[in-house]
Amino acid sequence: MSTPKTHLIGASLPRPDALGKVTGAARYPADLIRPGMLHLQLVFAQRPHARIVALDTSAAEGAPGVAAVLTAKDVPYNAHGLIDADQPALCGDVVRFEGDKVALVVAESKEQAEAAAKLVAVTYEDLPAVTDARAALAAGAPLVHAELGTNLLLHIPIRKGDTARAFAEAAVVLEGAFSTSWQEHAFLQPEAGIAYVDEQERVVIETAGQWLHEDRRQIAAMLQLPEEQVIVRYAAIGGAFGGREDLSMQHLLALAAWKLRRPVAMQWKREESMIAHHKRHPFDIRCRWGATREGRITAVEAEVIADGGAYASTSVEVTKVATLFASGCYEIPNISVDGYAVYTNNVPCGAFRGFGAPQAQFAAEIMVTRLAHALGMDPVELRRRNIYREGSLEPTQQPLPEGVSALPVLERCVEEARARLRYGEPRESDVPSAPHLRRGIGIACGIKNVGYSFGYQEQSTAKVHLYGKAELERAVVLIGAADVGQGAHLILRQIAAETLGIALEQVSMVTDDSGEAPNAGSASASRMTLMGGRAVHDAALAARAKWSAAEEYEAEAEVQFHPPATTPLDPMSGAGRPNYCYGYAAQAVEVEVNTLTGQVRVLRVISVHDVGRAINMQQVEGQIEGCLAQAVGYALLEDFQVRDGHVLTPYFSTYLLPTALDMPPEIVPVVLELADPNGPYGARGVAEMPLVPFAPAVAAAIHDATGVWLSQQPMTPERVLAALSAMNGQSTAG
């Protein structure tokens, strides 16, 4: 029996979902709303911290079209959360941030639900709010969760070597203080969905998310139902970036459908999404770095404080990642880092593309460049002398997982920067004629884990059905993998077709139903190509072996793939094996700074990544370019402002996103393919990597252009002007 070679790995195949998305035929969650459904409207707290003294729903219940007003007493188990179930579905006693939910109005129309929601009367007793993470750690600070007796959600220390001795012996010691802000996910479609009870008495929720089976677990727990009685289905997903990992409305749709036994629908406005779903963590980082005269970085000491907001979400895990990467992608013999995740009365924070790595390496990469300048050394050379290599020890005192490509990625970036940007050469001819416009180039490196970390169970399961007599006719791949816009479903089809030796058209996918497709894990942590792809690959091999041996028309196999195990970190030293795979990136960025307005324009970006193996080269390059758009916003534009617990920027008119006009005229994605030992065909993930080194590369380029360092993100025109003014004032004073 012949097995034709299909050569699908690496091919830039077109996205099968592209046409539907550009023509409007694709059905997103809001498109599922049909006539006759009940509509839901939430009553939000609109205050950062308060006790609910009285809640009167009678006027709302008597309003036209209202079917019910649900409150905390209607929730069977009133707590949910990805890791810690510390967030109520509907608050019954205390509200802890302005997006907390107090009541759920159910009516015949959206307009009736909105009108009735305004009639819900809530009497509050305002409580002291704590809205600064560092202040939240102080003795006597107001408590977000009084029953815990503390605002400290996590303290994780990482200790390696003897930092006191290393600093005493260092030729250069520099200190730095850095802060990063919230970031809004700004996915294309705000949260929406429908729910109903089917003929089998199952609660069915059709929505958008990142992990079918985790959504199902939390909803079943809230309703006190067996998991098999809850079905979660995903429609087309208009982006996620980590913003759909936490429950937002899925559980409330399920609650209303289960209570009323009628189909229900809900669609958030953008401002509701902006105040109510989690954000990227702001970080406050204070650090000290030391190096020898020969350019060996010998010591790093850092304090890393994450504002987790009102509920836990994934703050513990994000803070562990940031603490791990506080020393960047460099082998440093002496490290002392303390990471803290802190409750505040701000909007909760959770998963966001990069998951703590961009914040930590904003500080680390700037410190490396500053050290190089203090030593009179090329910043690239300092990186070259200290960057991770195969066998290097992590801060957690374990050798890095195989496939360490930080150095070849850096070297390729430098090569491209010299060829395209003339990095390291005099640039007189590049200086604009206007003296207030100055150009500079910055280079930074980055590291980000692929997959789950710190001993969290990592697995992905796939099932493959094969059909055919003398030859394979078709294959059906079942895997509960969310495609949040990154093209995961096409990637998994390519892997299946290549492994089975059949054409892509002969492979169909079942991915969007928790009752049919097995658990692939979350579409997060850049893991779906490696984990989901490896499960599909192994299941396809197993199914084909069964089919070949039996020579029957049908065969099937289900495989659960587990990568090498990780371990929790030791609570005293931070020792352990945190991750099974890393992705490495390096970027060169050219900027133009207007010294009159403070505006920074990114002119050119070279973004180099080791992806192990590109399953679909077009999609890899698209991921790099799309991620850079988000990175431009994070570095320069997206100033999510919160004051005293209130979001001041709940609209896109005040929270500025990058447009096509803000993008660099030239983006050069460079893809290296140094195979990962665990990935299918050597592939590893890339989705988050371009965001990690971008902000520090921009900061270095601004410094190269103007001589000032920016240590607060985003690097807005006001902050650039303030830094220039401070430098000029110091020069005048001197």
N, C-alpha and C positions, 0 to 999 in steps of 0.2 A: 504494500500500500504506500503510495507516494505521499510525502509531506512537503508541499511546495513552500519555498522560502518567500515570505511576504515582504520582508525588508520594511517593516512598519516602524521600527524603533529609530527615532531621529527624524522621521518624515514630518514635514510641516503640513499636516493634513488640516483642511478647513473645519471649523467648528460646526457641527450639525445643528446647534441651537442658534446660530448667528442670524439666520434669515428671520426666524420668528421674533427675535428680539428687536431687530431693526424695523420690521413691518408692523409690530404691535400684536402679532398673533400669539406670542408667548403669554401664558396665563400666570401672572403673579398672584400672590394671596388676595389682594384687593379685587382682582378680576373674578374671584370665586363667589363674591357676594351676589346673592340672587334675591328676586322679589319674594316677599313672604317671610324672610328671616327677621328675627328680632335683632335690634341693634343695641350695643353696649356703650355706655359712656361712664368714664371714671370720674370720681370726685377726688382731686389731688389735695394734699395737705396745704401746699402753698406757704409753708413756714418750716424753718429748719429743725426746730425742737420744741415740742409742746405735748402736754397731756390732754387727752380727750376727756373733757368733763361731761359733755352731753352730746348725743347724736340723735337728732330728730328727723326721721325720714317720712313722716306722715304726709306732709305737703307734697313731696315728690311722688309718693305712692298714689296719691289721688289725682295726679296730673294726667292730662289726656294721653292715652296710648301706653301708659306705663304698665308693664306686666309684673315687675318686681323691683325692689331695691335690696340688694344683697350687702351685708356687712360682715364683720368678723365672726359673728355668731353663726353665720351660715357656712363657714368653712370647716370641714371635718377635721383637718389637721392643718393648723394655720402657720405653717413655716416651710420655707423652701430655701434652696441654695445649692450651688454646684459642689461645694465642699462642706461648708457648715450651713445647716438649715437655721439661719438666724434672721431671715427676712419674712415678715408676715405677708400673706397674700393681700389681706385687707387689715389695716391697723385697727385695733380695738381699744388700746389704752394709751400708747405713746406713738407720736410720729417723730422720725429722726432725720428726715431731710425733706425738702420741699416737694419732691416727686413721690413721696410715700402716698399710698392709695388708701382711702378711707371708706369709700362706698362705691358700689357698682350699680348703675341704673340700667334697667333693661326695658326697652320700649319698642313699639311697632315701627318707628322710623328713627333715623339718626337725629333729625331735628327735634323730635319729641324727647329723645333721650338727653340731648344737650340741654333743652329747656328745663327738664325735670331735675337734672343734676344741679342746676343753680338753686333749686328749692331745698336741697338737703342742708339742714341747719346743723352746723357743728360748733360747739362751744369749746374753746381751747383755753388752757392755762399755759402760757408760754414758759418754757424752761430755759435756763442758761445754755447757750450753744457754744460749742468749741469748733472753730473753723480753721485752725492752724495746726498742722500735724505736730510740729515741735512743741507748741504750747500744750497740746493734748497729752503729752507725756509728763508734764509738770505735776508735782504734788498739788492736790486740791483742784485740779482742772475738772470742769463739768464732765460727767460720764455719759457717753452715748448709750451704752447698755449698762444701766445701773447694777443689774444683777451680776455682772462680771467683776465689778469692783476695780476695773482698770480699762483704759483705752488702748492698751498694748495688745495687738492681735498676734504679733510674732516678734521675737528677737532671735536672729540667727547669727552666731559668730563664725567666722572662718579664720583659722590660725595656721600659719605655716612658717617655720623658721623662727628667727629672733629679730623682730623689727627694731627693737631698741638698740641693739648692737649695730645693725646695718645702718641705721640713720646716723649713729655716732661716727661711723667710719666713712660715710658717703662724702664725696667731693662736692656734690650739689644736692640741696634739699629745697624743694618748692612746695608751697601750700596753695590750695585752690578751694573755692566755694562756688557751687553751681546749683542752679535751680531749673527745673523743667515744669511745664504747665500741663493742664488737662488737654485732651484732644478728643473731639467729637468724631465718631466713626463716619457720619455723613453718608451712609449707604444710600443707594438710589431710591429705594422705596421705604418709607417709614413702616413701622410694624403694622401688620394686618393679618387677618385670618378668620376662619369660620370654624364652628364646631357643631356636632349633632350626636344624637344617640342612634345607632343603627339597629337593624332588625335583630341582631344578636346581642343586644343590650351592651354594646361596647361604645365607649365615648370616643368619637373620632374627631381629631383636631387637624385641620388642614391649614398650614401656615408656612413660614420660612424659618429656618434655624441652621445650626451647625452640627447637631448631634441628635439624630432621631431617638436613639435609645436612652440617652440621658434626659431628654425632654420627657419621654414616657415615664421614666423612673420617678422624676420629681412630681409629675402630675398625678400618677397613681398613688404616691405617698400622701399627697394633699387630699385626695378624694377618698383615701383609705380603701382602694380597690386593688385587686390583683393586677399586675402589670399587663397581663394578656387581655385585660378588659379595657385597656387604653390603647388606641391606635393613633400614631402620629404620622402624618403624611406631609411631605414638602412639595409645594408648588415651585415654579421658577423663583429663584432667589436673587434679589437685586443687590448683591454685595453683602458682606458681613464684617470682615477684618477683625473678628473677635467680638463684635458688637451683638451678635445673635447667640452667643454661648449661654448667657444667662436667660432665664425666663423673663419675659416682659409682659406679655398678654396671653400666652398660650394656656396657662393654668386658669386664668380668669374666664376665657372662652369655655374651657372644659367645665368649670364650676357652674356657669350659667346654663350650659346645655344639659348638664346632669341634673340640676335642680328643677329646671322648667320643662325638660323633655321636648324642647323645640329647637330648631336650628337657630344659631345665633351668629352674629358677625360683629367685628370691631376693626376700625381703621384709625390709627393715630394721625393727628396732624403733626407737622414737623416740629412745632414748638413743644408738643407733648413728648415726642421722642427725645428732644434735646434735654428736657429737664428730668426725664424719668428713667432712661436706660443708662447703663454704666459707661464710664469714660476711660481714657488712658490715665494711668496714675501720674500725678505730679510727684516729683522727687526733690528732696533737698539733700545735696551731697557735699560733704566737707572732707577734704583729703589732703594727704601729704605724700610726695614721691621723692625717692632718693636714688642717685646714680653715681657710679664711679667716673673718674676722669676719662677712662677708656670707653665709656658709653655702655656700661652694663647697668641696667636698672636692677637695683638690689633690694628696694623696700617700697611697699605701698601700705599706707594706713588710711582707712576711710570709714566714715559714718554715712550710712545710706538710709534715709527716712522716706517712706512712701505714705502718702495720704490715701488711705483706703476708702474714705468716705464712710457712710452710715452702716454698711453691711459688708460681710466678709468677701463675698464673691470669690475671686481667685487671688486676692491680695497676698496671701501667704506664699503662693507659688511664684507670683510675679516678683515679690521681694527677694525670694531665694535666688531667682535668676539674676536680678540686678546685683545682688551681693556677690554672686559667683563671678560676674563680669566686671566688677569694680576695678579689676586690674587688667581689663582688656584681654587681648589675645597674645599675651606675652608671658614667657616663663620667668617668673620672678621668685627668687628663693625665700624672701621674707615678706609675709603678708599678714596684716591684721585688719579685718573688715568686720564691722557690725551692721547688720541690716535690721531695720525696724519697719513693721507694718502697723499702721495706727488707725484706729477709728476716729472719725470726725463727723460733724453734722453737715458735711458737704455731700454732693452727689456721689453715689457709690462708684468705685473704680474696679475694673476687672481686665479681662483679656483685650488686648489691642495689638495688632500686627507688630511683632518685635518683642512683646511680653517682658518688658523690663530691660532688655538689651540696649535699645536706643538711648534710654535715659542714662544708664550706667556708663556707656561708652562715649556719650557726649562729653562727660567729664574725663574719662580715661584717655581718650585720644587727644584732647586738648592738652592734657598734662604731658603726654609723650612729646608732642611738638614743642611745648614750652621748655621741657628738659633739654631737647636737642638744641634749641636756641641758646639756653644757658651754658651748654657745653661747647658752643661754637661748632656744632655738628649738623650735617644735613639730616632733616627729620626722617628721610627715607632710610638713611644709613643706621640711625638709632633703632628704627623698627627692624631693620634687617638683622641687627645683632641680637635682638631680644625676642623675636617673634616665635610662636610655637612651631615646633618641628615634630616629626614622628618620634614618639617616646617621651615627649616633654611631660612634666608633671603639672597637673592642674593645681589651683589653689587648694583643692580638697585632697591633695597629696596622692592622687592616683594618676597613672599614665592616661593620656588622652586616648579616646577610641581611635582605632585605625582609620587611615585616610586623612591625615593631617596635611592640608594643602594651603595653609596660611601663607607660607613663603612663596611658592610658585604663583599664587594669586597676586601677591604684592609685586613680585618681579614683573609679571605681565602688565600690571597697572602702570608701573614706572616706564616700561618699554613703550606702551601706548601713549602715555603722557608726554614723553620726550618726542615721539614722532608727531603727535597731533597738536599738542599744546606748547611744544618746545620748552617743557619743564626743565629747569636748571640752567637755561640759557638767558642771556640778556634779552629783554623784551621791549627795547626802546621803540621799535616800529609798531608794537601793539598798543602803545599808550595813546589814548584818544586825544584829539586836538583840544577838547575842552579840559582845562586843568582841574575842574571839580569832579571829573570822572576818572576813577582809578581802578585798575584791574589787578587781580591777584589770583594765584593758584594755590589750592590746598589739597593735601592727600591724607586719607585716613583709612584705617583697616577696621574690620569688624568680624565678630564671631557670634553665632546664634545656634542654640541647640535645635535639633530636629526631633520632634516627638516629645512624649511625656518624660518627666524627670523625677529624680529624688525618690525612687522606689514606688512611684505610682504605677499601678498595673497597666502595662502597655500591651495591647493585642489588636489584631484586626482579623475578622472572619469573612470568608467569601465562600460561596457555593457556586459550582459550575455544572450545568446540565448539558449533555452532548446528545445530538441526534444524528443518525445517518446509518446507511447500510454498508456498502462497500467503502464509501468515503464519508468523511464528516460533512454533513449538510449544514448544520447550524449549531450555535452554542448560545445558551442563556446564562448570563452571569448575574448572580444575586449578591448584592453587597449594599448595606445601608450607609452609603457614602454621600454626603451632601456636596453638590456642586454649587458653590456660592459665587460663581462667575469666573473661577480660575480655570475651568475646562477639565475638571477631574474626571468626568464621565468619559470624555474622549480618550484621555490618557489610559484609563482602565480598560477601555475597549481595545486600544492599540496593543496593550500588554497581552490581553487575552488572545487576540487574533494572531499576534506574532508567536506566542507560545504554542498555540494549537496548529499553526501553519495554515490558517484559513484567511479569507478576505475579511476586511473590516465589516463589510455589509452582512456577513454571516453571523455576526455577534450582536445580540441584543442584551439590554441591561434592565434589571429591576433594582432600583436604588432608593425609592422615595417612600417606602411604606414600612413602618417598624414591625408590622405583623407578618411581612413576607421576607424582607431582606435582613440577613444577619448583621450583627453589630460590627461596623468597621471602625468605631471610635469617631472622634471629632474631626471635622474639617478645620483643623487648627494646627499650630506648631509646625507648619510646613511639612506635615507628616503624611498626607494622603497618598502622594506618589510612592513614597517608600513603603509605608505600612499597608495601605490598601492595595497598592500595586503588587507588593510581594505576596499578599494573601491571594489575590487573583492569579498571579503567576503559578503559585504552588498548587492551588486548587485546580487550575487548568491542566497542569502536569498530571496530577493524581487522577482526574477524570479521564484524561486521554489514556492513561495506563489501564484503567478499568475497561474502558471502551475497547481498546485494542485486544486485551486478553479475552474478553467475553465474546467479541465479534457479534454484539447485539446492536439493535437499533438505538437503544438508550443507555446512558450511563451518567452517573452523577458523583460528585465528591465535594465535601465541605472541609475546609482547612482553616485552622486558626493559627495565625503566625504570631510568634513571640520573638522580639529581638533580644539581644543580650540584656541581662537584667541590670537595672540600676538599683541604688540603695538610698535610703534616707541618710541625711547628713548627721554626723555625731552632734548632739546638742551642745557640747562644750568646745569642740575643736573645728567642727564643720567637715571633718574627714569623711570620705565616702566616694562612691562612683555616681556622679550626678546624672550623666547622660550616656547614651549609646551611640550618638552620632552628632556631629557638628557641621554646619555650613560656614564657609569662609568667604569674605568679600573684601574688596579694596576699591577705592574710588579716588579719582582725580577730578576736581571741580574748579572751573574758572568762573570768577564773578566780576561784575563791574559795580563799584560803589559810588553813589552820588553823594559827595561830601556836603552838599548844600541841603539835600532833603533826607539823607540817611537811607534812601532806597537802595536795596541790593538786588541786582539782576543776575541770575545764573545764566551764563552764556553757553557753557559746554560742560558735559558730564561724561566721564569714562567710568563705567561700572563693570567691574570684573568679578566673576563668580565661578566657583567650582560646583557644578550641579551633578557630579558623578557620571551621569549619562543623560543627555537630553532626550526624553521620550518623544516630545514634539517640540522641535526647535522654535517654531513660530510662537508657541505658547510660552516657552521659557523667556524669549525676548519680550513678549507682551507683558509677562509678569514683572520683568525688570523695569520696563518703561512705566507701567501703571503704578508700581510701588514708588518709583521716583517722583511721580506726580504727587503722591501722598507725602513723600518726604519733603518736597518743596514747601508744601503747606505747613508741615510740622516745624520745619526749620525757620521759616520766615514770616508766615502769614496768619496761621490759625491761632488766634489769641482768645481762647475760651476763658471768659472772665467770670469769677464768682466773688461776691462780696457779702460777708456776713451770712453765708449759706445760701444766698440767692444767685441764681444764674442770670448774669446781665446780658448774655449774648445768646438768646434762645431762637434767633432767626438767622437765616443766611444773609440778611441785610446787615447784620452786626457781627456775625461770625464769618469771616472771609475765607473762602476756599480758593485754591488756585484755579485759574481758567487756562485755556489754551494759550492765552497771551502771556501768562506767567511762566510757561514751560521753557526750558532751555531750547534755543534753536537747534542745538546739536546734542543728541544723546547717542552714545556709543556703547551698546551692550556687548560685553565680551564674555564668552562662555567657554570655560575649561571643562573637560570631561575626564576627571581622574576618579576611577570607579570606586564607589562605596562598597564595602564587603557585604553589606546586608541588603542593599536595595535591589529591586528587580532590574536586571541588566546593568547593575551598578549605579542606578539613579538614587539621588538624594533630593531633598526639597530645596526650593529657592524663594518661595513666595514672600518671606519676611526680610530676606537678607539685604536688599538694597536700601532699606530704611535705616539700618543700623549705623553705618559710618557716615551717612550723608551730612547730618547737622554739624559734626565736628570738622568735616572736610570744608564745609562752607565757612565755619568760624575761622579755620586756618587760612582760607582764601581771603576773607575780610581782613585778617591780620596782615597777610602778605601785601594787600593793597593799601592799607591805611596805618598799620602799626598798632591798632587797638585790638584787644581781646574782648569778645562777648562771652559772658558766662551764664546768661539767662536766655532760655528759649521760650517763645520764638524770638528771633533776632529782628525785631520790628524796626522800622525807620526811627522811631522815637528813641529806642535803646541804642541804635548805632550813633545817632546824633549826640546822645548823652555821653557815650564813651569817647567820641571825638572831642567833645567839649571838655571833658575831664582831662584828657591827654593834653589838649592845648592849654588848659589852665595850669596844669603841672609844668608844662614847658615854659610858660610865661613866668610862673612863680619861681622856677629854677633860674 
